[in-house]
Every structure is written in C-alpha cells, then in structure tokens.
Amino acid sequence: MAIPSSILSVFVLLSLSLSLCFAEIHLSEIRSDGRPIIPFDEFGFTHRGCLELNVSQISLSNPNPDLDLSKVGFFLCTRDIWFHVLQQIEDAAITCALDSNFIKRVYSFDSLKGAKSFDTLYLHDDADQYTLVFANCLQQLKVSMNVRSAMYNLDGETSTRRDYLSAGRTVLPRIYFLFSLTYFSLAGVWIFFLYKKRLTVFGIHFFMLAVLILKASNLLCEAEDKSYIKRTGSAHGWDVLFYIFSFLKGITLFTLIVLIGTGWSFLKPYLQDKEKKVLMIVIPLQVVANIAQVAIDETGPYEQDWVTWKQVFLLVDVVCCCAILFPIVWSIKNLREAARTDGKAAVNLMKLTLFRQYYIVVICYIYFTRVVVYALETITSYRYLWTSVVAGELATLAFYVFTGYNFKPEARNPYFVVDDEEEEAAAEALKLEDE
C-alpha cells in the first residue's frame, strides 16, 4: 500500500527544523503508534560509523500471520535520498520506502519470526549525514516497542574508541571551552574596569557583569556536557547545569537589553509602567522558551508533539526579540522630543545617536543569530556544522563587547557634560535633520 503524500511534508518539516540536540544514546518508547514514518536521530557518519539498535517489547495491534512484515522496519536515509524515494512512490515504482534501492535497510520485522525483541549492529562505511527512520507501510497496523539507538564513529583507522558526537560536531567541546575562557577573561577585565572607575559605576554595570559570568558558565557547562556525550553517549548530569545557566543567561540578557533600551540607571533611576510591562512579558516568555528547549533536547523527532514544541520555541524566541526592541524605540522617540524642548540639544543628540547605533546593532545581532546562523547550518556540509556555532558565538561576543564599550562607566560622561560650542553644533544638526 502506498505511503500517504502527507509523509513528504512531515519529513521535510523535520529535516528543515534543525534539531538542537546532538546524537547520543537514546531510549525511545513507542506506544500504539500507527504513523507511516517515524524519524529518530540524525547523525553524521564517517567511513567508520556504527549503529547499535536494540528493540524490545515489540507488540503489534494486528497479529495476523498473513501480514507482510517486510514493509515494517528500520532504515537509514539522507535528505537527498528521501526525495528520490518519494519520487519512486509517486511513479508507482515502489509501494513502500523499505522497498527502495536507495535506502540502507537496517532491519525489517519479517525477520522477527515471532520474537518480541531484536539486537543488531549496522556497520556504516558511507560517510554522510543519515537519519534513522522507522517505516510502517501497513495502515491497519499499530506498533508498540522500546527502542534503544546508539550511533557513533570510530576514531582513526584502527582505533576502537567511540565518538558519539556527529561528524562536524566532534570539535564542539573545545570550541565551547575556548569561548567560555574568553568570557571569563572579559569578566575579569570588566571587574578591573569597574574598580578603576568605581566613582562613576551604576547598577546597570553590575548587571552587565552578571550577564558575562552567566554566559561564561553556560558555555563551560555546555563544553562539559558535549565532552561527556562525545566519550560516553550520556551527559552525566551536565545537561541539567547547562539548562539552568542557559535559562538564567537568556533571562538576564533580554532583561539587560530592555534596561539599556529604557536608559535605566545611567539616564534615569526608574522604569515606567509600559517598560515594566515589557519585562513582565519577556521573562515569562523566556521561561516558556526554556521549557520548550528542554522538551526538544530531551525527547526527539519520534515524539508526536516534538514539532509542536519546536514551533513554540521559534515563536516565543521571535516574540522576545521583537519585544526588547520597543523600549529602544521609545527612548529614541523621547530623546528626539527632549532635544527640541529642554535646551540641551548636544546632550540629547549624543544620547540619540548612541541609542540609534544600539538599535541597529540589536537588530543586526538578532538577524544574524536567528537567520544567518540557521541558513549557514542548513547550507553547510555536515562535516563543517561547527562553523555555524562559531559564527553565532562570534556574533554574540561582538555584541557583548559593543554593549560594554558603549555603555561603560566614564568620568566625563557624554550624557551630562556639554559646552557652548557642542550645544550650538547640536542645535544646527537637529535643524538640518528637520529640514
């Protein structure tokens, strides 16, 4: 029986929605599932790749011995190959994905011979990025089973040491560790700078220090998390610390951008009601985003609601990014109006210029880390997926440095000190802008 055409949209959606988790040892429970296609883990194999598949407690809703169980089983498939398989089905050349000569069949249920479990080791010598897929081409059949899958590469030509991180991601522990050292160094420099300029330090500057330390700690935990997964296939609890620091880092970073956008601490010691409402929106959304992040990482595409959690995460992230821009826009508007009324055109013009620059930088940062990095990960070969991580972290580092440099404590604060020549020049500049 032919696979429904809806499989195309499901599989393409899952393929294009790049998973944030990394391949490791996974335990999956399938209960009375009649889906024709269930994607499991995606993994970049080298020419010495292995797949260990252990399936137990297999139960079929229809135990009819006449069922053709060769149309139920597991196979490996790349994204490009999947489109060829769909073309074969549309051309009526085959009726089931397991019949295609393009896929790499791992195990079909006709080999069970009445057994309720099986173990298989699949040696993979074709280097590419593959997805482990379960196909059920019998529409009247529902399957229950426990699936343990472990995909890994063997280091070198003769070594038996396992690497549970996908090819192209195996260098991530070192990358995250180097970036964590960079942020800890920046935090040390910032502490020295705050001590040196302690007479002009505001509360916002201590908040910046907290954001730096949380970012560094988050990267350190992520480095340890991926390092343990690389060696053992399990995070050994480091993923819990990673989620905690990721949650705190996300909330503090968005809060910092909102506070800078409102001019809190160095322009005014209070927040207006509408600015408080933005924070009351952003912080709960960050909680939801982190719950969605955990759900995405700790389950996998085999879960029926995995795509829903993925969409929730993307939607919340977009809403947060839009919400933090409003305070900056409000500040620019207020400063522009004040420049015409309070007689201190130079001061307000300098503030206005600075906030315009920061508004543009925030937009560029959001666009690069949410769109460009995603596009880079999509078009880059699976061997070089680490480059998208480096690009995103470099953009984040540049954003942190720009923020710290432009809003650092200074003895001669450009917001409050102005002379007559600056005043006249600023007034002329504002007049030219209006014209």
Beta strands, then each sheet from edge to edge (+ up, - down):
strand 1: 26-33
strand 2: 37-45
strand 3: 49-60
strand 4: 72-77
strand 5: 104-108
strand 6: 118-124
strand 7: 128-136
strand 8: 143-154
strand 9: 162-163
sheet 1: 1+ 8- 3+ 6-
sheet 2: 1+ 8- 9+
sheet 3: 2+ 7- 4+ 5-
end
